[in-house]
Structure formats: structure tokens, C-alpha cells
Amino acid sequence: MDVLNFVSKIVVCVGVNDRRESTAATLAKVRSICSWSTRANKAVLFMGIPPFPKEERDTITHINAQAKDVFGDRFIEPIEEECIVTVGNDPVHYTPDTAHMVMGRLAHRLN
């Protein structure tokens, strides 16, 4: 039995770990995921990448814009920059409160 038989929605966020690399490969993967979702008859939602850290903002903005174009109304806007709180001196990993905010942003889209 296919483990995805009873799954109707899948949330993805790609590009976060590749934010310093060229966006070409990441965007190809975004399009591939969208194509797969059509073939598999699954609703794939794309969670937008928050605009941090500042050094990679252009790359993140580009990935989000392309993902929004590919996924349309299945694109979930990322949390706002002013809502992002990270752990200590780590500019990438969320505090639990920020993680809950992210989960809240997408939870209502799962029904």
C-alpha cells in the first residue's frame, strides 16, 4: 500500500538550506515538486521562506517569487521579518515561539 494514499495535502519549503547557492537548481526542484503534485493528485502547499538572514535576502526573495508563480494560491506567505526571533547568536534557527507562529500560519491551510 502506498503510504501517501491517505495524504491529501503536503507542505514543502525548499531552498532554505541552499540559500547561498544559485537558484537555478532550487527552482527546478520547485517546478518538479509542483509537477509531481499534479501527477499524484496531491495538494502541495509551498511555505514561503522568511526574509532572513539579510545576506541572503535577494536569493530568498527570488525563490519566493518563483514559488508563488508556480504554486499560485497554494503558496503560503512567510512570517514577517519583525516576527522572527532566533536562538541566541544563531541567525537561522527559530525560537519555539517563532516556530509556533510559523505552524499557525500554515495550520489553517491544512483543512
Phi and psi in radians as a Rosetta constraint file:
Dihedral C 1 N 2 CA 2 C 2 CIRCULARHARMONIC -1.237 0.35
Dihedral N 2 CA 2 C 2 N 3 CIRCULARHARMONIC 2.207 0.35
Dihedral C 2 N 3 CA 3 C 3 CIRCULARHARMONIC -1.123 0.35
Dihedral N 3 CA 3 C 3 N 4 CIRCULARHARMONIC -0.322 0.35
Dihedral C 3 N 4 CA 4 C 4 CIRCULARHARMONIC -1.611 0.35
Dihedral N 4 CA 4 C 4 N 5 CIRCULARHARMONIC 0.057 0.35
Dihedral C 4 N 5 CA 5 C 5 CIRCULARHARMONIC -0.964 0.35
Dihedral N 5 CA 5 C 5 N 6 CIRCULARHARMONIC -0.657 0.35
Dihedral C 5 N 6 CA 6 C 6 CIRCULARHARMONIC -1.793 0.35
Dihedral N 6 CA 6 C 6 N 7 CIRCULARHARMONIC 0.151 0.35
Dihedral C 6 N 7 CA 7 C 7 CIRCULARHARMONIC -1.681 0.35
Dihedral N 7 CA 7 C 7 N 8 CIRCULARHARMONIC 2.193 0.35
Dihedral C 7 N 8 CA 8 C 8 CIRCULARHARMONIC -1.855 0.35
Dihedral N 8 CA 8 C 8 N 9 CIRCULARHARMONIC -0.471 0.35
Dihedral C 8 N 9 CA 9 C 9 CIRCULARHARMONIC -2.321 0.35
Dihedral N 9 CA 9 C 9 N 10 CIRCULARHARMONIC 2.472 0.35
Dihedral C 9 N 10 CA 10 C 10 CIRCULARHARMONIC -2.300 0.35
Dihedral N 10 CA 10 C 10 N 11 CIRCULARHARMONIC 2.345 0.35
Dihedral C 10 N 11 CA 11 C 11 CIRCULARHARMONIC -1.879 0.35
Dihedral N 11 CA 11 C 11 N 12 CIRCULARHARMONIC 2.273 0.35
Dihedral C 11 N 12 CA 12 C 12 CIRCULARHARMONIC -2.228 0.35
Dihedral N 12 CA 12 C 12 N 13 CIRCULARHARMONIC 2.702 0.35
Dihedral C 12 N 13 CA 13 C 13 CIRCULARHARMONIC -2.513 0.35
Dihedral N 13 CA 13 C 13 N 14 CIRCULARHARMONIC 1.952 0.35
Dihedral C 13 N 14 CA 14 C 14 CIRCULARHARMONIC -1.934 0.35
Dihedral N 14 CA 14 C 14 N 15 CIRCULARHARMONIC 2.763 0.35
Dihedral C 14 N 15 CA 15 C 15 CIRCULARHARMONIC 1.685 0.35
Dihedral N 15 CA 15 C 15 N 16 CIRCULARHARMONIC -0.249 0.35
Dihedral C 15 N 16 CA 16 C 16 CIRCULARHARMONIC -1.083 0.35
Dihedral N 16 CA 16 C 16 N 17 CIRCULARHARMONIC -0.785 0.35
Dihedral C 16 N 17 CA 17 C 17 CIRCULARHARMONIC -1.401 0.35
Dihedral N 17 CA 17 C 17 N 18 CIRCULARHARMONIC -0.226 0.35
Dihedral C 17 N 18 CA 18 C 18 CIRCULARHARMONIC -1.880 0.35
Dihedral N 18 CA 18 C 18 N 19 CIRCULARHARMONIC 0.402 0.35
Dihedral C 18 N 19 CA 19 C 19 CIRCULARHARMONIC -1.191 0.35
Dihedral N 19 CA 19 C 19 N 20 CIRCULARHARMONIC -0.215 0.35
Dihedral C 19 N 20 CA 20 C 20 CIRCULARHARMONIC -1.695 0.35
Dihedral N 20 CA 20 C 20 N 21 CIRCULARHARMONIC -0.100 0.35
Dihedral C 20 N 21 CA 21 C 21 CIRCULARHARMONIC -1.658 0.35
Dihedral N 21 CA 21 C 21 N 22 CIRCULARHARMONIC 2.982 0.35
Dihedral C 21 N 22 CA 22 C 22 CIRCULARHARMONIC -1.026 0.35
Dihedral N 22 CA 22 C 22 N 23 CIRCULARHARMONIC 2.500 0.35
Dihedral C 22 N 23 CA 23 C 23 CIRCULARHARMONIC -1.394 0.35
Dihedral N 23 CA 23 C 23 N 24 CIRCULARHARMONIC -0.182 0.35
Dihedral C 23 N 24 CA 24 C 24 CIRCULARHARMONIC -0.979 0.35
Dihedral N 24 CA 24 C 24 N 25 CIRCULARHARMONIC -0.874 0.35
Dihedral C 24 N 25 CA 25 C 25 CIRCULARHARMONIC -1.167 0.35
Dihedral N 25 CA 25 C 25 N 26 CIRCULARHARMONIC -0.700 0.35
Dihedral C 25 N 26 CA 26 C 26 CIRCULARHARMONIC -1.107 0.35
Dihedral N 26 CA 26 C 26 N 27 CIRCULARHARMONIC -0.781 0.35
Dihedral C 26 N 27 CA 27 C 27 CIRCULARHARMONIC -1.182 0.35
Dihedral N 27 CA 27 C 27 N 28 CIRCULARHARMONIC -0.574 0.35
Dihedral C 27 N 28 CA 28 C 28 CIRCULARHARMONIC -1.098 0.35
Dihedral N 28 CA 28 C 28 N 29 CIRCULARHARMONIC -0.689 0.35
Dihedral C 28 N 29 CA 29 C 29 CIRCULARHARMONIC -1.180 0.35
Dihedral N 29 CA 29 C 29 N 30 CIRCULARHARMONIC -0.660 0.35
Dihedral C 29 N 30 CA 30 C 30 CIRCULARHARMONIC -1.037 0.35
Dihedral N 30 CA 30 C 30 N 31 CIRCULARHARMONIC -0.835 0.35
Dihedral C 30 N 31 CA 31 C 31 CIRCULARHARMONIC -1.122 0.35
Dihedral N 31 CA 31 C 31 N 32 CIRCULARHARMONIC -0.660 0.35
Dihedral C 31 N 32 CA 32 C 32 CIRCULARHARMONIC -1.117 0.35
Dihedral N 32 CA 32 C 32 N 33 CIRCULARHARMONIC -0.729 0.35
Dihedral C 32 N 33 CA 33 C 33 CIRCULARHARMONIC -1.104 0.35
Dihedral N 33 CA 33 C 33 N 34 CIRCULARHARMONIC -0.746 0.35
Dihedral C 33 N 34 CA 34 C 34 CIRCULARHARMONIC -1.108 0.35
Dihedral N 34 CA 34 C 34 N 35 CIRCULARHARMONIC -0.746 0.35
Dihedral C 34 N 35 CA 35 C 35 CIRCULARHARMONIC -1.077 0.35
Dihedral N 35 CA 35 C 35 N 36 CIRCULARHARMONIC -0.768 0.35
Dihedral C 35 N 36 CA 36 C 36 CIRCULARHARMONIC -1.041 0.35
Dihedral N 36 CA 36 C 36 N 37 CIRCULARHARMONIC -0.732 0.35
Dihedral C 36 N 37 CA 37 C 37 CIRCULARHARMONIC -1.067 0.35
Dihedral N 37 CA 37 C 37 N 38 CIRCULARHARMONIC -0.618 0.35
Dihedral C 37 N 38 CA 38 C 38 CIRCULARHARMONIC -1.188 0.35
Dihedral N 38 CA 38 C 38 N 39 CIRCULARHARMONIC -0.826 0.35
Dihedral C 38 N 39 CA 39 C 39 CIRCULARHARMONIC -1.105 0.35
Dihedral N 39 CA 39 C 39 N 40 CIRCULARHARMONIC -0.662 0.35
Dihedral C 39 N 40 CA 40 C 40 CIRCULARHARMONIC -1.517 0.35
Dihedral N 40 CA 40 C 40 N 41 CIRCULARHARMONIC -0.070 0.35
Dihedral C 40 N 41 CA 41 C 41 CIRCULARHARMONIC 0.987 0.35
Dihedral N 41 CA 41 C 41 N 42 CIRCULARHARMONIC 0.799 0.35
Dihedral C 41 N 42 CA 42 C 42 CIRCULARHARMONIC -2.085 0.35
Dihedral N 42 CA 42 C 42 N 43 CIRCULARHARMONIC 2.478 0.35
Dihedral C 42 N 43 CA 43 C 43 CIRCULARHARMONIC -1.488 0.35
Dihedral N 43 CA 43 C 43 N 44 CIRCULARHARMONIC 1.883 0.35
Dihedral C 43 N 44 CA 44 C 44 CIRCULARHARMONIC -1.778 0.35
Dihedral N 44 CA 44 C 44 N 45 CIRCULARHARMONIC 2.148 0.35
Dihedral C 44 N 45 CA 45 C 45 CIRCULARHARMONIC -1.780 0.35
Dihedral N 45 CA 45 C 45 N 46 CIRCULARHARMONIC 2.458 0.35
Dihedral C 45 N 46 CA 46 C 46 CIRCULARHARMONIC -1.886 0.35
Dihedral N 46 CA 46 C 46 N 47 CIRCULARHARMONIC 2.085 0.35
Dihedral C 46 N 47 CA 47 C 47 CIRCULARHARMONIC -1.494 0.35
Dihedral N 47 CA 47 C 47 N 48 CIRCULARHARMONIC 2.078 0.35
Dihedral C 47 N 48 CA 48 C 48 CIRCULARHARMONIC -1.051 0.35
Dihedral N 48 CA 48 C 48 N 49 CIRCULARHARMONIC 2.609 0.35
Dihedral C 48 N 49 CA 49 C 49 CIRCULARHARMONIC -1.492 0.35
Dihedral N 49 CA 49 C 49 N 50 CIRCULARHARMONIC 2.201 0.35
Dihedral C 49 N 50 CA 50 C 50 CIRCULARHARMONIC -1.073 0.35
Dihedral N 50 CA 50 C 50 N 51 CIRCULARHARMONIC 2.655 0.35
Dihedral C 50 N 51 CA 51 C 51 CIRCULARHARMONIC -1.387 0.35
Dihedral N 51 CA 51 C 51 N 52 CIRCULARHARMONIC 1.142 0.35
Dihedral C 51 N 52 CA 52 C 52 CIRCULARHARMONIC -2.597 0.35
Dihedral N 52 CA 52 C 52 N 53 CIRCULARHARMONIC 2.854 0.35
Dihedral C 52 N 53 CA 53 C 53 CIRCULARHARMONIC -1.158 0.35
Dihedral N 53 CA 53 C 53 N 54 CIRCULARHARMONIC 2.869 0.35
Dihedral C 53 N 54 CA 54 C 54 CIRCULARHARMONIC -1.035 0.35
Dihedral N 54 CA 54 C 54 N 55 CIRCULARHARMONIC -0.572 0.35
Dihedral C 54 N 55 CA 55 C 55 CIRCULARHARMONIC -1.084 0.35
Dihedral N 55 CA 55 C 55 N 56 CIRCULARHARMONIC -0.482 0.35
Dihedral C 55 N 56 CA 56 C 56 CIRCULARHARMONIC -1.854 0.35
Dihedral N 56 CA 56 C 56 N 57 CIRCULARHARMONIC 0.250 0.35
Dihedral C 56 N 57 CA 57 C 57 CIRCULARHARMONIC -1.015 0.35
Dihedral N 57 CA 57 C 57 N 58 CIRCULARHARMONIC -0.745 0.35
Dihedral C 57 N 58 CA 58 C 58 CIRCULARHARMONIC -1.079 0.35
Dihedral N 58 CA 58 C 58 N 59 CIRCULARHARMONIC -0.752 0.35
Dihedral C 58 N 59 CA 59 C 59 CIRCULARHARMONIC -1.109 0.35
Dihedral N 59 CA 59 C 59 N 60 CIRCULARHARMONIC -0.808 0.35
Dihedral C 59 N 60 CA 60 C 60 CIRCULARHARMONIC -1.096 0.35
Dihedral N 60 CA 60 C 60 N 61 CIRCULARHARMONIC -0.757 0.35
Dihedral C 60 N 61 CA 61 C 61 CIRCULARHARMONIC -1.052 0.35
Dihedral N 61 CA 61 C 61 N 62 CIRCULARHARMONIC -0.730 0.35
Dihedral C 61 N 62 CA 62 C 62 CIRCULARHARMONIC -1.138 0.35
Dihedral N 62 CA 62 C 62 N 63 CIRCULARHARMONIC -0.797 0.35
Dihedral C 62 N 63 CA 63 C 63 CIRCULARHARMONIC -1.071 0.35
Dihedral N 63 CA 63 C 63 N 64 CIRCULARHARMONIC -0.805 0.35
Dihedral C 63 N 64 CA 64 C 64 CIRCULARHARMONIC -1.065 0.35
Dihedral N 64 CA 64 C 64 N 65 CIRCULARHARMONIC -0.751 0.35
Dihedral C 64 N 65 CA 65 C 65 CIRCULARHARMONIC -1.088 0.35
Dihedral N 65 CA 65 C 65 N 66 CIRCULARHARMONIC -0.754 0.35
Dihedral C 65 N 66 CA 66 C 66 CIRCULARHARMONIC -1.174 0.35
Dihedral N 66 CA 66 C 66 N 67 CIRCULARHARMONIC -0.735 0.35
Dihedral C 66 N 67 CA 67 C 67 CIRCULARHARMONIC -1.115 0.35
Dihedral N 67 CA 67 C 67 N 68 CIRCULARHARMONIC -0.676 0.35
Dihedral C 67 N 68 CA 68 C 68 CIRCULARHARMONIC -1.113 0.35
Dihedral N 68 CA 68 C 68 N 69 CIRCULARHARMONIC -0.689 0.35
Dihedral C 68 N 69 CA 69 C 69 CIRCULARHARMONIC -1.142 0.35
Dihedral N 69 CA 69 C 69 N 70 CIRCULARHARMONIC -0.745 0.35
Dihedral C 69 N 70 CA 70 C 70 CIRCULARHARMONIC -1.248 0.35
Dihedral N 70 CA 70 C 70 N 71 CIRCULARHARMONIC -0.785 0.35
Dihedral C 70 N 71 CA 71 C 71 CIRCULARHARMONIC -1.609 0.35
Dihedral N 71 CA 71 C 71 N 72 CIRCULARHARMONIC -0.284 0.35
Dihedral C 71 N 72 CA 72 C 72 CIRCULARHARMONIC 1.017 0.35
Dihedral N 72 CA 72 C 72 N 73 CIRCULARHARMONIC -2.202 0.35
Dihedral C 72 N 73 CA 73 C 73 CIRCULARHARMONIC -1.269 0.35
Dihedral N 73 CA 73 C 73 N 74 CIRCULARHARMONIC -0.036 0.35
Dihedral C 73 N 74 CA 74 C 74 CIRCULARHARMONIC -1.628 0.35
Dihedral N 74 CA 74 C 74 N 75 CIRCULARHARMONIC 0.108 0.35
Dihedral C 74 N 75 CA 75 C 75 CIRCULARHARMONIC -1.524 0.35
Dihedral N 75 CA 75 C 75 N 76 CIRCULARHARMONIC 2.257 0.35
Dihedral C 75 N 76 CA 76 C 76 CIRCULARHARMONIC -1.811 0.35
Dihedral N 76 CA 76 C 76 N 77 CIRCULARHARMONIC 2.123 0.35
Dihedral C 76 N 77 CA 77 C 77 CIRCULARHARMONIC -1.045 0.35
Dihedral N 77 CA 77 C 77 N 78 CIRCULARHARMONIC 2.440 0.35
Dihedral C 77 N 78 CA 78 C 78 CIRCULARHARMONIC -1.254 0.35
Dihedral N 78 CA 78 C 78 N 79 CIRCULARHARMONIC 2.869 0.35
Dihedral C 78 N 79 CA 79 C 79 CIRCULARHARMONIC -1.182 0.35
Dihedral N 79 CA 79 C 79 N 80 CIRCULARHARMONIC 2.691 0.35
Dihedral C 79 N 80 CA 80 C 80 CIRCULARHARMONIC -1.252 0.35
Dihedral N 80 CA 80 C 80 N 81 CIRCULARHARMONIC 2.632 0.35
Dihedral C 80 N 81 CA 81 C 81 CIRCULARHARMONIC -0.966 0.35
Dihedral N 81 CA 81 C 81 N 82 CIRCULARHARMONIC -0.718 0.35
Dihedral C 81 N 82 CA 82 C 82 CIRCULARHARMONIC -1.193 0.35
Dihedral N 82 CA 82 C 82 N 83 CIRCULARHARMONIC -0.214 0.35
Dihedral C 82 N 83 CA 83 C 83 CIRCULARHARMONIC -1.609 0.35
Dihedral N 83 CA 83 C 83 N 84 CIRCULARHARMONIC -0.170 0.35
Dihedral C 83 N 84 CA 84 C 84 CIRCULARHARMONIC -1.446 0.35
Dihedral N 84 CA 84 C 84 N 85 CIRCULARHARMONIC 2.152 0.35
Dihedral C 84 N 85 CA 85 C 85 CIRCULARHARMONIC -2.200 0.35
Dihedral N 85 CA 85 C 85 N 86 CIRCULARHARMONIC 2.217 0.35
Dihedral C 85 N 86 CA 86 C 86 CIRCULARHARMONIC -1.888 0.35
Dihedral N 86 CA 86 C 86 N 87 CIRCULARHARMONIC 2.942 0.35
Dihedral C 86 N 87 CA 87 C 87 CIRCULARHARMONIC -1.402 0.35
Dihedral N 87 CA 87 C 87 N 88 CIRCULARHARMONIC 2.090 0.35
Dihedral C 87 N 88 CA 88 C 88 CIRCULARHARMONIC 0.873 0.35
Dihedral N 88 CA 88 C 88 N 89 CIRCULARHARMONIC -2.235 0.35
Dihedral C 88 N 89 CA 89 C 89 CIRCULARHARMONIC -1.558 0.35
Dihedral N 89 CA 89 C 89 N 90 CIRCULARHARMONIC 0.109 0.35
Dihedral C 89 N 90 CA 90 C 90 CIRCULARHARMONIC -1.485 0.35
Dihedral N 90 CA 90 C 90 N 91 CIRCULARHARMONIC 1.979 0.35
Dihedral C 90 N 91 CA 91 C 91 CIRCULARHARMONIC -1.407 0.35
Dihedral N 91 CA 91 C 91 N 92 CIRCULARHARMONIC 0.048 0.35
Dihedral C 91 N 92 CA 92 C 92 CIRCULARHARMONIC -2.055 0.35
Dihedral N 92 CA 92 C 92 N 93 CIRCULARHARMONIC -0.719 0.35
Dihedral C 92 N 93 CA 93 C 93 CIRCULARHARMONIC -1.519 0.35
Dihedral N 93 CA 93 C 93 N 94 CIRCULARHARMONIC 2.243 0.35
Dihedral C 93 N 94 CA 94 C 94 CIRCULARHARMONIC -1.179 0.35
Dihedral N 94 CA 94 C 94 N 95 CIRCULARHARMONIC 2.706 0.35
Dihedral C 94 N 95 CA 95 C 95 CIRCULARHARMONIC -1.320 0.35
Dihedral N 95 CA 95 C 95 N 96 CIRCULARHARMONIC 2.849 0.35
Dihedral C 95 N 96 CA 96 C 96 CIRCULARHARMONIC -1.006 0.35
Dihedral N 96 CA 96 C 96 N 97 CIRCULARHARMONIC -0.657 0.35
Dihedral C 96 N 97 CA 97 C 97 CIRCULARHARMONIC -1.104 0.35
Dihedral N 97 CA 97 C 97 N 98 CIRCULARHARMONIC -0.714 0.35
Dihedral C 97 N 98 CA 98 C 98 CIRCULARHARMONIC -1.170 0.35
Dihedral N 98 CA 98 C 98 N 99 CIRCULARHARMONIC -0.716 0.35
Dihedral C 98 N 99 CA 99 C 99 CIRCULARHARMONIC -1.058 0.35
Dihedral N 99 CA 99 C 99 N 100 CIRCULARHARMONIC -0.702 0.35
Dihedral C 99 N 100 CA 100 C 100 CIRCULARHARMONIC -1.122 0.35
Dihedral N 100 CA 100 C 100 N 101 CIRCULARHARMONIC -0.630 0.35
Dihedral C 100 N 101 CA 101 C 101 CIRCULARHARMONIC -1.129 0.35
Dihedral N 101 CA 101 C 101 N 102 CIRCULARHARMONIC -0.730 0.35
Dihedral C 101 N 102 CA 102 C 102 CIRCULARHARMONIC -1.084 0.35
Dihedral N 102 CA 102 C 102 N 103 CIRCULARHARMONIC -0.809 0.35
Dihedral C 102 N 103 CA 103 C 103 CIRCULARHARMONIC -1.084 0.35
Dihedral N 103 CA 103 C 103 N 104 CIRCULARHARMONIC -0.675 0.35
Dihedral C 103 N 104 CA 104 C 104 CIRCULARHARMONIC -1.103 0.35
Dihedral N 104 CA 104 C 104 N 105 CIRCULARHARMONIC -0.622 0.35
Dihedral C 104 N 105 CA 105 C 105 CIRCULARHARMONIC -1.092 0.35
Dihedral N 105 CA 105 C 105 N 106 CIRCULARHARMONIC -0.652 0.35
Dihedral C 105 N 106 CA 106 C 106 CIRCULARHARMONIC -1.720 0.35
Dihedral N 106 CA 106 C 106 N 107 CIRCULARHARMONIC -0.321 0.35
Dihedral C 106 N 107 CA 107 C 107 CIRCULARHARMONIC -1.011 0.35
Dihedral N 107 CA 107 C 107 N 108 CIRCULARHARMONIC -0.743 0.35
Dihedral C 107 N 108 CA 108 C 108 CIRCULARHARMONIC -1.203 0.35
Dihedral N 108 CA 108 C 108 N 109 CIRCULARHARMONIC -0.301 0.35
Dihedral C 108 N 109 CA 109 C 109 CIRCULARHARMONIC -1.447 0.35
Dihedral N 109 CA 109 C 109 N 110 CIRCULARHARMONIC -0.136 0.35
Dihedral C 109 N 110 CA 110 C 110 CIRCULARHARMONIC -1.499 0.35
Dihedral N 110 CA 110 C 110 N 111 CIRCULARHARMONIC -0.193 0.35
